[in-house]
Amino acid sequence: MKREPRTGINTLVVGGGIGGLTFAIEAHRKGHDVRVLERNDEGQYSGTYLPIQLSTSKRTKLTNRQVRSS
C-alpha cells in the first residue's frame, strides 16, 4: 500500500466496523498514524455475512440503460 509522507497527526478510530476500517486505511495512506479501538476481540463482523448492494438509484439507472440498448 503506497503511503504519503508522515504528517505527525495521530488519529484514533473508535469502532472496527466497515466505516471505521475504511477511514483508518485512508488516513494511514494519507500519512497519519492510526490506532483502531474495537470492543469485540474478534472484530465487529467476525463470521457475519455483510451484504453490500448498489443503491436503488443506481439500480434504476442500470435498468434504464438496459432498456435503451435493447
C-alpha positions in Angstrom: 0.0 0.0 0.0 1.5 3.3 -1.0 1.7 5.8 1.8 2.3 9.6 1.7 5.0 11.1 3.9 4.2 11.2 7.6 2.2 14.1 8.8 2.8 13.7 12.5 -1.0 13.6 13.1 -2.2 10.8 15.5 -5.7 9.5 14.7 -7.8 7.4 17.0 -10.7 5.4 15.3 -13.3 4.0 17.7 -15.0 1.1 16.1 -13.6 -1.5 13.7 -16.6 -1.8 11.5 -16.6 -1.3 7.8 -16.7 2.5 8.1 -14.0 2.7 10.8 -11.6 0.4 9.0 -12.2 2.2 5.7 -11.4 5.5 7.3 -8.4 4.1 9.1 -6.9 2.7 5.9 -7.4 6.0 4.1 -5.9 8.1 7.0 -2.9 5.7 7.0 -2.4 6.2 3.3 -2.5 10.0 3.8 0.4 9.7 6.2 -1.4 9.8 9.6 -0.6 7.5 12.4 -3.7 5.5 13.1 -4.9 3.4 16.0 -8.2 1.5 15.9 -10.2 0.5 19.0 -12.7 -2.3 18.8 -14.8 -3.6 21.7 -15.2 -7.1 20.3 -12.0 -9.2 20.5 -12.7 -10.9 17.1 -13.9 -7.8 15.3 -17.4 -6.4 14.8 -18.3 -8.5 11.8 -16.4 -11.7 12.6 -18.2 -14.6 10.9 -21.1 -12.4 9.9 -22.4 -12.0 6.3 -22.2 -8.4 5.4 -24.1 -7.7 2.1 -23.1 -4.6 0.1 -25.5 -3.7 -2.6 -26.0 -0.9 -5.2 -28.3 1.9 -4.1 -31.8 2.0 -5.5 -31.0 4.9 -7.8 -28.1 3.0 -9.3 -30.2 0.0 -10.0 -32.8 2.2 -11.7 -30.1 3.8 -14.0 -28.7 0.4 -14.9 -32.2 -0.9 -15.7 -32.9 2.2 -17.9 -29.7 1.7 -19.8 -30.5 -1.9 -20.5 -33.9 -1.0 -21.8 -32.5 1.7 -24.1 -29.9 -0.6 -25.6 -32.4 -3.4 -26.4 
